[in-house]
Amino acid sequence: MAVAYTLLVLFLAVFVAGFILLVMGAINFDFSNSEIPPGVNQPVKLRIIHIILISTAVVGKILENIGICSGVSFVRYMQGRKTLGVDTKLFIKDLRFEKVPVRIYQPKVPSATQRRGVMFFHGGGWVFGSLETHEKLCRFIARETESVVVSVGYRLAPEHKYPAAYEDCLHATIHFMNNIEHYGVDPARVIVCGDSAGGNLAAAVSQTLAGRSDLPKLRAQILIYPGLQALDFNLPSYQQNQGVPLLFREHAAFYLLQYLNGDASNLEEVLEGSHIPIDIKLNYRKWVSPDNIPEKFKVRGYKPHVLLDCTTEVYETVKRLCEPNLCPLLAEDTIVQQLPESFILTCEYDVLRDDGLLYKKRLEDNGVRVTWYHLEDGFHGVINSFNSDWLSFSSGK
């Protein structure tokens, strides 16, 4: 009995040691491919957050390999396990709009006039994120602006591929606008808002609703470091920030392919730019081109990228990347001209920075009023830490 117990203890010790070594090895590998630029304030905090994210992902992968659960499921569980208590200033209720889960935040303080409404679409690369991950942010928006906020729990990839997330956000928004009198919201003051992948969804929904005559016009769109195109992953910001946490260049392309068709087998072609035929790329070059990026954003080591052609087989797999509902930067001018007043936030140390800059130019060229705010020390995902107890950043606040 004693021998068996000793063997069990030894087995567990070896297993735990191996587990730790695997995690540490993966962290070291990620570190060797990562870079925190000197312009980022509080770099130690960013490194700590990065370590936490890597560790969670590695543990999830190990659990997947031994058959306990999928890596994606584990990361989602860890992200959403914190729940907040009652908010003294808000009524908070979970509902379904056209079968889509939503969480509504309504200020308790009486209002003499109809409130503004905010449709909020969370970020997370279409793969992660939930009503819980952006709970603090939505509560903050509702409290500080005394608005009715509707957070949308759209379906996630790779289980639910494009256009599932877009359709959920669109249907939830239309449902809200058709039943707006129930929530005390002014139909002329409805805003769509989102961060990262949520910014992509907000832009796509805004474009779809721009031509609808049966619904009130959206008051504004708020796009927080949105991802808006998939033609060029070699724009200046993708080159300069390819290894900057919290979103690597390779991860941005991987998540997009997960959303597109749940298959990342064409990742290398997408990264090198050999996934779209040259003639199609040239057709969109008037909108997606380093030439449209101000020169001051190219000084950190940008090198022009040679245009590459692609095979028919690869293009057939990813050709829906040219659809505006997936890549809003590719919408026609006739649609862009109808868009509401826009707010775009970009971060200097973010691979998606240039997507925002290119869309800003497109909107302005088509007569749409744009408020642009650029965080010189910002990085992708910084808004999620705005009220963290000890891992917050001044740029996030």
Backbone hydrogen bonds, N-H to C=O, Kabsch-Sander energy under -0.5 kcal/mol:
donor,donor_aa,acceptor,acceptor_aa,energy
5,Y,1,M,-2.4
6,T,2,A,-2.4
7,L,3,V,-2.5
8,L,4,A,-2.3
9,V,5,Y,-2.5
10,L,6,T,-2.5
11,F,7,L,-2.6
12,L,8,L,-2.7
13,A,9,V,-2.5
14,V,10,L,-2.6
15,F,11,F,-2.7
16,V,12,L,-3.0
17,A,13,A,-2.6
18,G,14,V,-2.8
19,F,15,F,-2.7
20,I,16,V,-2.7
21,L,17,A,-2.5
22,L,18,G,-2.4
23,V,19,F,-2.3
24,M,20,I,-3.0
25,G,21,L,-2.6
26,A,22,L,-2.3
27,I,23,V,-2.4
28,N,24,M,-2.7
29,F,25,G,-2.2
30,D,26,A,-2.4
31,F,27,I,-2.6
32,S,28,N,-2.2
33,N,29,F,-0.8
33,N,30,D,-0.6
34,S,31,F,-1.6
35,E,243,G,-2.7
40,V,37,P,-1.7
45,K,42,Q,-0.5
46,L,42,Q,-1.4
47,R,43,P,-2.3
48,I,44,V,-2.2
49,I,45,K,-2.4
50,H,46,L,-2.3
51,I,47,R,-2.5
52,I,48,I,-2.3
53,L,49,I,-2.3
54,I,50,H,-2.7
55,S,51,I,-2.9
56,T,52,I,-2.2
57,A,53,L,-2.2
58,V,54,I,-2.7
59,V,55,S,-2.6
60,G,56,T,-2.2
61,K,57,A,-2.0
62,I,58,V,-2.4
63,L,59,V,-2.6
64,E,60,G,-1.9
65,N,61,K,-2.3
66,I,62,I,-1.6
67,G,64,E,-1.2
68,I,63,L,-2.6
69,C,63,L,-0.7
74,F,70,S,-1.9
75,V,71,G,-2.2
76,R,72,V,-2.5
77,Y,73,S,-2.3
78,M,74,F,-2.5
79,Q,75,V,-2.4
80,G,76,R,-2.0
81,R,77,Y,-0.6
83,T,81,R,-0.5
88,T,86,V,-0.6
90,L,87,D,-1.0
91,F,106,Q,-3.4
92,I,90,L,-0.5
93,K,104,I,-2.0
95,L,102,V,-2.4
97,F,100,V,-2.7
98,E,96,R,-0.6
100,V,97,F,-2.0
102,V,95,L,-2.6
103,R,151,S,-2.2
104,I,93,K,-3.0
105,Y,149,V,-2.8
106,Q,91,F,-2.8
106,Q,104,I,-0.5
108,K,89,K,-2.6
115,R,184,G,-2.8
117,G,189,R,-2.4
118,V,148,V,-2.9
119,M,191,I,-3.2
120,F,118,V,-0.7
120,F,150,V,-3.1
121,F,193,C,-2.6
122,H,120,F,-0.5
122,H,152,V,-0.6
127,V,124,G,-1.3
128,F,124,G,-3.1
134,H,130,S,-1.0
135,E,132,E,-1.5
138,C,134,H,-2.4
139,R,135,E,-2.5
140,F,136,K,-2.3
141,I,137,L,-2.4
142,A,138,C,-2.4
143,R,139,R,-2.7
144,E,140,F,-2.9
145,T,141,I,-1.9
146,E,142,A,-0.8
147,S,142,A,-0.7
148,V,116,R,-2.4
149,V,105,Y,-2.1
149,V,147,S,-0.7
150,V,118,V,-3.2
151,S,103,R,-2.8
151,S,149,V,-0.6
152,V,120,F,-2.3
153,G,101,P,-3.1
153,G,151,S,-0.5
154,Y,152,V,-1.3
157,A,126,W,-3.0
160,H,156,L,-2.0
161,K,159,E,-0.6
162,Y,259,Y,-3.5
164,A,161,K,-2.6
167,E,163,P,-3.1
168,D,164,A,-2.5
169,C,165,A,-2.2
170,L,166,Y,-2.5
171,H,167,E,-2.9
172,A,168,D,-2.3
173,T,169,C,-1.9
174,I,170,L,-2.5
175,H,171,H,-2.4
176,F,172,A,-2.2
177,M,173,T,-2.4
178,N,174,I,-2.1
179,N,175,H,-1.1
179,N,176,F,-0.5
180,I,177,M,-0.7
182,H,179,N,-1.5
183,Y,180,I,-1.6
184,G,181,E,-0.7
185,V,180,I,-1.3
186,D,115,R,-3.2
189,R,186,D,-2.4
191,I,117,G,-2.9
192,V,220,A,-1.9
193,C,119,M,-2.7
194,G,222,I,-1.8
195,D,121,F,-1.1
196,S,224,I,-3.0
198,G,195,D,-2.5
200,N,196,S,-1.8
201,L,197,A,-2.1
202,A,198,G,-2.3
203,A,199,G,-2.2
204,A,200,N,-2.2
205,V,201,L,-2.6
206,S,202,A,-2.4
207,Q,203,A,-2.0
208,T,204,A,-2.1
209,L,205,V,-2.3
210,A,206,S,-1.0
211,G,207,Q,-0.5
211,G,208,T,-0.5
212,R,209,L,-1.5
213,S,211,G,-0.6
219,R,190,V,-2.9
220,A,190,V,-0.9
221,Q,341,E,-1.8
222,I,192,V,-2.7
223,L,221,Q,-0.6
223,L,343,F,-3.2
224,I,194,G,-2.7
224,I,222,I,-0.6
225,Y,223,L,-0.7
225,Y,345,L,-2.5
227,G,196,S,-1.0
228,L,226,P,-0.6
238,Y,235,L,-0.8
239,Q,235,L,-1.9
240,Q,236,P,-3.0
241,N,237,S,-1.9
242,Q,239,Q,-0.8
244,V,241,N,-1.9
247,L,244,V,-0.9
249,R,242,Q,-1.8
252,A,248,F,-2.2
253,A,249,R,-1.7
254,F,250,E,-2.2
255,Y,251,H,-2.9
256,L,252,A,-1.7
257,L,253,A,-2.1
258,Q,254,F,-2.0
259,Y,255,Y,-2.1
260,L,256,L,-2.5
261,N,257,L,-2.4
262,G,257,L,-1.0
262,G,258,Q,-0.8
263,D,257,L,-1.0
267,L,264,A,-1.7
270,V,266,N,-2.1
271,L,267,L,-2.5
272,E,268,E,-2.3
273,G,269,E,-1.2
274,S,269,E,-2.3
281,K,277,P,-2.2
282,L,278,I,-2.9
283,N,279,D,-1.5
284,Y,280,I,-1.6
285,R,281,K,-0.5
285,R,282,L,-0.6
287,W,284,Y,-2.2
288,V,284,Y,-2.9
289,S,287,W,-0.7
292,N,289,S,-1.7
293,I,290,P,-1.8
297,F,294,P,-2.0
298,K,295,E,-2.2
301,G,299,V,-0.8
302,Y,298,K,-1.3
315,Y,311,T,-2.2
316,E,312,T,-2.4
317,T,313,E,-1.1
317,T,314,V,-0.6
318,V,314,V,-1.4
319,K,315,Y,-1.4
321,L,318,V,-2.4
322,C,319,K,-1.7
323,E,320,R,-2.0
326,L,323,E,-1.9
327,C,323,E,-2.8
329,L,228,L,-2.1
330,L,327,C,-2.2
331,A,328,P,-1.7
335,I,332,E,-1.1
336,V,332,E,-2.1
337,Q,333,D,-2.7
338,Q,335,I,-1.5
339,L,336,V,-1.6
341,E,219,R,-0.6
342,S,369,R,-2.7
343,F,221,Q,-2.6
344,I,371,T,-2.5
345,L,223,L,-2.6
346,T,373,Y,-2.2
348,E,375,L,-2.4
349,Y,378,G,-2.3
350,D,347,C,-0.7
350,D,348,E,-0.8
353,R,350,D,-1.8
355,D,352,L,-0.5
356,G,352,L,-1.5
357,L,353,R,-1.8
358,L,354,D,-2.7
359,Y,355,D,-2.0
360,K,356,G,-2.3
361,K,357,L,-2.0
362,R,358,L,-2.1
363,L,359,Y,-2.7
364,E,360,K,-2.5
365,D,361,K,-2.8
366,N,362,R,-1.1
366,N,363,L,-0.6
367,G,364,E,-1.7
368,V,363,L,-2.7
371,T,342,S,-2.9
372,W,370,V,-0.6
373,Y,344,I,-2.5
375,L,346,T,-2.8
375,L,373,Y,-0.5
376,E,374,H,-0.9
378,G,375,L,-1.2
380,H,349,Y,-0.9
382,V,379,F,-1.7
384,N,381,G,-1.3
385,S,382,V,-1.4
386,F,383,I,-1.6
388,S,385,S,-1.5
397,K,393,F,-1.9
